[in-house]
């Protein structure tokens, strides 16, 4: 059976906005580079989520974001945390954050 990955509307909206945020805050000199970074993030989620042998259980304090999470490397200094729920062969991406946020900082302590 084919694996299906569905992004909540709020996650898709955030990733679209992330392109502008990264460019506006000078993480990238060109908007195209910001778009490539976000596209790579999407690609890594699509590649890694269904292939991951073991999905990590979300810590209790962060369960409101999804029952499982996947770590996706963004850069040398940024690790993304993709929170999701799974039903049979469907993965629903509920929330995404990185290690520079209060939610992601929780993982820095582990």
Biotite code that builds the C-alpha atoms (Angstrom):
import biotite.structure as struc

atoms = struc.array([
    struc.Atom([0.000, 0.000, 0.000], chain_id="A", res_id=1, res_name="UNK", atom_name="CA", element="C"),
    struc.Atom([1.263, 3.466, -0.869], chain_id="A", res_id=2, res_name="UNK", atom_name="CA", element="C"),
    struc.Atom([2.403, 5.794, 1.914], chain_id="A", res_id=3, res_name="UNK", atom_name="CA", element="C"),
    struc.Atom([0.554, 9.130, 1.968], chain_id="A", res_id=4, res_name="UNK", atom_name="CA", element="C"),
    struc.Atom([1.848, 12.269, 3.665], chain_id="A", res_id=5, res_name="UNK", atom_name="CA", element="C"),
    struc.Atom([-0.643, 15.024, 4.399], chain_id="A", res_id=6, res_name="UNK", atom_name="CA", element="C"),
    struc.Atom([0.345, 18.437, 5.752], chain_id="A", res_id=7, res_name="UNK", atom_name="CA", element="C"),
    struc.Atom([-2.124, 20.363, 7.884], chain_id="A", res_id=8, res_name="UNK", atom_name="CA", element="C"),
    struc.Atom([-3.008, 23.711, 6.339], chain_id="A", res_id=9, res_name="UNK", atom_name="CA", element="C"),
    struc.Atom([-1.278, 25.543, 9.195], chain_id="A", res_id=10, res_name="UNK", atom_name="CA", element="C"),
    struc.Atom([1.993, 23.687, 8.520], chain_id="A", res_id=11, res_name="UNK", atom_name="CA", element="C"),
    struc.Atom([1.852, 24.448, 4.806], chain_id="A", res_id=12, res_name="UNK", atom_name="CA", element="C"),
    struc.Atom([1.125, 28.123, 5.566], chain_id="A", res_id=13, res_name="UNK", atom_name="CA", element="C"),
    struc.Atom([4.077, 28.246, 7.963], chain_id="A", res_id=14, res_name="UNK", atom_name="CA", element="C"),
    struc.Atom([6.462, 26.744, 5.411], chain_id="A", res_id=15, res_name="UNK", atom_name="CA", element="C"),
    struc.Atom([5.317, 29.222, 2.761], chain_id="A", res_id=16, res_name="UNK", atom_name="CA", element="C"),
    struc.Atom([5.864, 32.062, 5.242], chain_id="A", res_id=17, res_name="UNK", atom_name="CA", element="C"),
    struc.Atom([9.233, 30.599, 6.248], chain_id="A", res_id=18, res_name="UNK", atom_name="CA", element="C"),
    struc.Atom([10.630, 31.460, 2.806], chain_id="A", res_id=19, res_name="UNK", atom_name="CA", element="C"),
    struc.Atom([9.959, 35.157, 3.448], chain_id="A", res_id=20, res_name="UNK", atom_name="CA", element="C"),
    struc.Atom([11.142, 34.994, 7.065], chain_id="A", res_id=21, res_name="UNK", atom_name="CA", element="C"),
    struc.Atom([14.489, 33.429, 6.160], chain_id="A", res_id=22, res_name="UNK", atom_name="CA", element="C"),
    struc.Atom([15.069, 36.015, 3.455], chain_id="A", res_id=23, res_name="UNK", atom_name="CA", element="C"),
    struc.Atom([13.901, 39.008, 5.532], chain_id="A", res_id=24, res_name="UNK", atom_name="CA", element="C"),
    struc.Atom([16.091, 38.036, 8.484], chain_id="A", res_id=25, res_name="UNK", atom_name="CA", element="C"),
    struc.Atom([19.148, 37.638, 6.221], chain_id="A", res_id=26, res_name="UNK", atom_name="CA", element="C"),
    struc.Atom([19.586, 33.913, 6.636], chain_id="A", res_id=27, res_name="UNK", atom_name="CA", element="C"),
    struc.Atom([19.832, 33.877, 2.846], chain_id="A", res_id=28, res_name="UNK", atom_name="CA", element="C"),
    struc.Atom([20.921, 36.632, 0.453], chain_id="A", res_id=29, res_name="UNK", atom_name="CA", element="C"),
    struc.Atom([18.464, 35.612, -2.239], chain_id="A", res_id=30, res_name="UNK", atom_name="CA", element="C"),
    struc.Atom([14.819, 34.691, -1.938], chain_id="A", res_id=31, res_name="UNK", atom_name="CA", element="C"),
    struc.Atom([15.461, 31.802, -4.320], chain_id="A", res_id=32, res_name="UNK", atom_name="CA", element="C"),
    struc.Atom([17.922, 30.364, -1.789], chain_id="A", res_id=33, res_name="UNK", atom_name="CA", element="C"),
    struc.Atom([15.262, 30.569, 0.922], chain_id="A", res_id=34, res_name="UNK", atom_name="CA", element="C"),
    struc.Atom([12.833, 28.752, -1.366], chain_id="A", res_id=35, res_name="UNK", atom_name="CA", element="C"),
    struc.Atom([15.428, 26.042, -2.095], chain_id="A", res_id=36, res_name="UNK", atom_name="CA", element="C"),
    struc.Atom([15.979, 25.546, 1.650], chain_id="A", res_id=37, res_name="UNK", atom_name="CA", element="C"),
    struc.Atom([12.251, 25.085, 2.295], chain_id="A", res_id=38, res_name="UNK", atom_name="CA", element="C"),
    struc.Atom([11.921, 22.812, -0.758], chain_id="A", res_id=39, res_name="UNK", atom_name="CA", element="C"),
    struc.Atom([14.762, 20.671, 0.617], chain_id="A", res_id=40, res_name="UNK", atom_name="CA", element="C"),
    struc.Atom([12.952, 20.515, 3.948], chain_id="A", res_id=41, res_name="UNK", atom_name="CA", element="C"),
    struc.Atom([9.816, 19.248, 2.163], chain_id="A", res_id=42, res_name="UNK", atom_name="CA", element="C"),
    struc.Atom([11.901, 16.732, 0.205], chain_id="A", res_id=43, res_name="UNK", atom_name="CA", element="C"),
    struc.Atom([13.524, 15.407, 3.368], chain_id="A", res_id=44, res_name="UNK", atom_name="CA", element="C"),
    struc.Atom([10.162, 15.018, 5.087], chain_id="A", res_id=45, res_name="UNK", atom_name="CA", element="C"),
    struc.Atom([8.722, 13.126, 2.111], chain_id="A", res_id=46, res_name="UNK", atom_name="CA", element="C"),
    struc.Atom([11.818, 10.925, 1.904], chain_id="A", res_id=47, res_name="UNK", atom_name="CA", element="C"),
    struc.Atom([12.386, 10.247, 5.603], chain_id="A", res_id=48, res_name="UNK", atom_name="CA", element="C"),
    struc.Atom([8.936, 10.054, 7.165], chain_id="A", res_id=49, res_name="UNK", atom_name="CA", element="C"),
    struc.Atom([7.688, 6.824, 5.573], chain_id="A", res_id=50, res_name="UNK", atom_name="CA", element="C"),
    struc.Atom([11.142, 5.201, 5.531], chain_id="A", res_id=51, res_name="UNK", atom_name="CA", element="C"),
    struc.Atom([11.990, 5.811, 9.153], chain_id="A", res_id=52, res_name="UNK", atom_name="CA", element="C"),
    struc.Atom([12.058, 2.432, 10.853], chain_id="A", res_id=53, res_name="UNK", atom_name="CA", element="C"),
    struc.Atom([11.315, 3.804, 14.297], chain_id="A", res_id=54, res_name="UNK", atom_name="CA", element="C"),
    struc.Atom([9.180, 6.855, 14.863], chain_id="A", res_id=55, res_name="UNK", atom_name="CA", element="C"),
    struc.Atom([9.955, 8.590, 18.127], chain_id="A", res_id=56, res_name="UNK", atom_name="CA", element="C"),
    struc.Atom([7.164, 9.006, 20.633], chain_id="A", res_id=57, res_name="UNK", atom_name="CA", element="C"),
    struc.Atom([6.593, 12.687, 21.337], chain_id="A", res_id=58, res_name="UNK", atom_name="CA", element="C"),
    struc.Atom([7.509, 13.732, 24.891], chain_id="A", res_id=59, res_name="UNK", atom_name="CA", element="C"),
    struc.Atom([4.433, 14.191, 27.067], chain_id="A", res_id=60, res_name="UNK", atom_name="CA", element="C"),
    struc.Atom([4.876, 17.992, 27.302], chain_id="A", res_id=61, res_name="UNK", atom_name="CA", element="C"),
    struc.Atom([4.674, 18.261, 23.496], chain_id="A", res_id=62, res_name="UNK", atom_name="CA", element="C"),
    struc.Atom([1.935, 15.675, 22.762], chain_id="A", res_id=63, res_name="UNK", atom_name="CA", element="C"),
    struc.Atom([-0.474, 18.417, 21.711], chain_id="A", res_id=64, res_name="UNK", atom_name="CA", element="C"),
    struc.Atom([1.578, 18.737, 18.511], chain_id="A", res_id=65, res_name="UNK", atom_name="CA", element="C"),
    struc.Atom([1.319, 15.069, 17.516], chain_id="A", res_id=66, res_name="UNK", atom_name="CA", element="C"),
    struc.Atom([1.981, 11.609, 18.897], chain_id="A", res_id=67, res_name="UNK", atom_name="CA", element="C"),
    struc.Atom([5.235, 11.072, 16.991], chain_id="A", res_id=68, res_name="UNK", atom_name="CA", element="C"),
    struc.Atom([8.097, 13.183, 15.756], chain_id="A", res_id=69, res_name="UNK", atom_name="CA", element="C"),
    struc.Atom([10.847, 12.937, 13.190], chain_id="A", res_id=70, res_name="UNK", atom_name="CA", element="C"),
    struc.Atom([14.123, 14.860, 13.235], chain_id="A", res_id=71, res_name="UNK", atom_name="CA", element="C"),
    struc.Atom([15.146, 16.454, 9.934], chain_id="A", res_id=72, res_name="UNK", atom_name="CA", element="C"),
    struc.Atom([18.509, 18.189, 9.576], chain_id="A", res_id=73, res_name="UNK", atom_name="CA", element="C"),
    struc.Atom([18.181, 21.657, 8.068], chain_id="A", res_id=74, res_name="UNK", atom_name="CA", element="C"),
    struc.Atom([21.734, 22.966, 8.380], chain_id="A", res_id=75, res_name="UNK", atom_name="CA", element="C"),
    struc.Atom([24.786, 22.708, 10.621], chain_id="A", res_id=76, res_name="UNK", atom_name="CA", element="C"),
    struc.Atom([22.976, 24.616, 13.366], chain_id="A", res_id=77, res_name="UNK", atom_name="CA", element="C"),
    struc.Atom([19.323, 23.800, 12.718], chain_id="A", res_id=78, res_name="UNK", atom_name="CA", element="C"),
    struc.Atom([17.432, 20.604, 13.425], chain_id="A", res_id=79, res_name="UNK", atom_name="CA", element="C"),
    struc.Atom([13.761, 20.506, 12.461], chain_id="A", res_id=80, res_name="UNK", atom_name="CA", element="C"),
    struc.Atom([11.204, 18.521, 14.445], chain_id="A", res_id=81, res_name="UNK", atom_name="CA", element="C"),
    struc.Atom([8.243, 17.285, 12.441], chain_id="A", res_id=82, res_name="UNK", atom_name="CA", element="C"),
    struc.Atom([5.319, 16.250, 14.642], chain_id="A", res_id=83, res_name="UNK", atom_name="CA", element="C"),
    struc.Atom([2.779, 13.910, 13.131], chain_id="A", res_id=84, res_name="UNK", atom_name="CA", element="C"),
    struc.Atom([0.162, 11.275, 13.678], chain_id="A", res_id=85, res_name="UNK", atom_name="CA", element="C"),
    struc.Atom([-0.069, 8.091, 11.667], chain_id="A", res_id=86, res_name="UNK", atom_name="CA", element="C"),
    struc.Atom([-3.026, 5.980, 10.655], chain_id="A", res_id=87, res_name="UNK", atom_name="CA", element="C"),
    struc.Atom([-2.194, 2.846, 8.669], chain_id="A", res_id=88, res_name="UNK", atom_name="CA", element="C"),
    struc.Atom([-0.181, 4.204, 5.731], chain_id="A", res_id=89, res_name="UNK", atom_name="CA", element="C"),
    struc.Atom([-1.149, 7.848, 6.203], chain_id="A", res_id=90, res_name="UNK", atom_name="CA", element="C"),
    struc.Atom([1.028, 10.382, 7.949], chain_id="A", res_id=91, res_name="UNK", atom_name="CA", element="C"),
    struc.Atom([-0.535, 13.671, 8.991], chain_id="A", res_id=92, res_name="UNK", atom_name="CA", element="C"),
    struc.Atom([2.037, 16.375, 9.673], chain_id="A", res_id=93, res_name="UNK", atom_name="CA", element="C"),
    struc.Atom([0.525, 18.377, 12.520], chain_id="A", res_id=94, res_name="UNK", atom_name="CA", element="C"),
    struc.Atom([3.306, 20.809, 13.455], chain_id="A", res_id=95, res_name="UNK", atom_name="CA", element="C"),
    struc.Atom([6.886, 21.698, 12.580], chain_id="A", res_id=96, res_name="UNK", atom_name="CA", element="C"),
    struc.Atom([9.462, 23.584, 14.607], chain_id="A", res_id=97, res_name="UNK", atom_name="CA", element="C"),
    struc.Atom([13.211, 23.733, 15.050], chain_id="A", res_id=98, res_name="UNK", atom_name="CA", element="C"),
    struc.Atom([15.788, 23.747, 17.815], chain_id="A", res_id=99, res_name="UNK", atom_name="CA", element="C"),
    struc.Atom([15.780, 27.576, 17.953], chain_id="A", res_id=100, res_name="UNK", atom_name="CA", element="C"),
    struc.Atom([12.204, 27.744, 19.304], chain_id="A", res_id=101, res_name="UNK", atom_name="CA", element="C"),
    struc.Atom([10.802, 27.131, 22.793], chain_id="A", res_id=102, res_name="UNK", atom_name="CA", element="C"),
    struc.Atom([9.232, 23.838, 21.644], chain_id="A", res_id=103, res_name="UNK", atom_name="CA", element="C"),
    struc.Atom([12.427, 22.680, 19.969], chain_id="A", res_id=104, res_name="UNK", atom_name="CA", element="C"),
    struc.Atom([14.559, 23.769, 22.898], chain_id="A", res_id=105, res_name="UNK", atom_name="CA", element="C"),
    struc.Atom([12.957, 20.903, 24.858], chain_id="A", res_id=106, res_name="UNK", atom_name="CA", element="C"),
    struc.Atom([14.903, 18.473, 22.666], chain_id="A", res_id=107, res_name="UNK", atom_name="CA", element="C"),
    struc.Atom([18.184, 20.270, 23.373], chain_id="A", res_id=108, res_name="UNK", atom_name="CA", element="C"),
    struc.Atom([17.852, 19.129, 26.980], chain_id="A", res_id=109, res_name="UNK", atom_name="CA", element="C"),
    struc.Atom([17.472, 15.451, 26.113], chain_id="A", res_id=110, res_name="UNK", atom_name="CA", element="C"),
])
